[in-house]
Amino acid sequence: MTQFEQAQEQVKQGTLNTPSVQANGKQIDYFGYQLAVHIYNLKIMGAGMTCRGIKFTQIKKYYGLSGRSAKDCVPQLEKIYADYKEKIGVS
């Protein structure tokens, strides 16, 4: 089980509280937001730039991604995001 999956389980069990995230005045899902930001970060890293505050290896380990570069991992993370959106019922 990846750290991402563990975090989701901990939220379900009530042992982990996630921050409140708002966009356009509406409450949005924290894990969906986190996935979207990490996809953005990987795309930046895939273009050869760095992101302040996070490293490729941290994202790779958190989601259990495999690949040598950020470009290799973007499709995997987009698949995780699509599966997550389907799971929570967001189109």
Secondary structure, DSSP 8 states (H G I E B T S, - for coil): --HHHHHHHHHHHTS-----EEETTEEE-HHHHHHHHHHHHHHHHHTT---TT--HHHHHHHHT---SSHHHHHHHHHHHHHHHHHHHT--
